[in-house]
Amino acid sequence: MITYHFAQTAELDQIMAIENQGFTPEEAATRPSMAERIEKISDTFIVASEGHRVLGYVVGPASNDRYIADDLFTHLDANRSTDRYQTVLSLVVEKAAQGRGIASRLLSELAKVAKQQHREAITLTCLKALVPFYEKNGYANEGVSASSHAGETWYNMVLELK
């Protein structure tokens, strides 16, 4: 049975293995960066697991900016109750567990948390190939992002929370 919970430091090795599976070396978070995310924003770092095996996760800090700025990938503050938006910096499911609806469920679990924390919307950037996936999950494509992270073209995707 798949369960969803907040990330724990003991899961860092498995999380990093999945991060490096899901992103290029230029896109992937570093181990110190991911450890900082677990330490500072565990309340918006949700893990899907089966027993003790991590299958995937979604993570991002809260922000007052509608769109993700590149500095979020290098500088992280703890979530503040006054932040209007929930961001997503990483959403990854290990290759062996893909196709089971885990990524969509992780987005749903994050939306529940964001609503409890009184956020207005969830914001993320994604590559063009992933736009249809996020649209299927209720996100609106708000155009090309100003982000130049990893030298890629990113799209701003926003889910308004009701």
Secondary structure as GFF3:
##gff-version 3
##sequence-region A 1 162
A	DSSP	beta_strand	2	6	.	.	.	ID=ss1
A	DSSP	three_ten_helix	9	11	.	.	.	ID=ss2
A	DSSP	alpha_helix	12	22	.	.	.	ID=ss3
A	DSSP	alpha_helix	31	40	.	.	.	ID=ss4
A	DSSP	three_ten_helix	42	44	.	.	.	ID=ss5
A	DSSP	beta_strand	45	50	.	.	.	ID=ss6
A	DSSP	beta_strand	53	59	.	.	.	ID=ss7
A	DSSP	beta_strand	62	63	.	.	.	ID=ss8
A	DSSP	three_ten_helix	70	73	.	.	.	ID=ss9
A	DSSP	beta_strand	85	88	.	.	.	ID=ss10
A	DSSP	beta_strand	90	93	.	.	.	ID=ss11
A	DSSP	three_ten_helix	95	97	.	.	.	ID=ss12
A	DSSP	alpha_helix	102	116	.	.	.	ID=ss13
A	DSSP	beta_strand	121	126	.	.	.	ID=ss14
A	DSSP	three_ten_helix	128	130	.	.	.	ID=ss15
A	DSSP	alpha_helix	131	136	.	.	.	ID=ss16
A	DSSP	beta_strand	140	144	.	.	.	ID=ss17
A	DSSP	three_ten_helix	149	151	.	.	.	ID=ss18
A	DSSP	beta_strand	155	160	.	.	.	ID=ss19
###
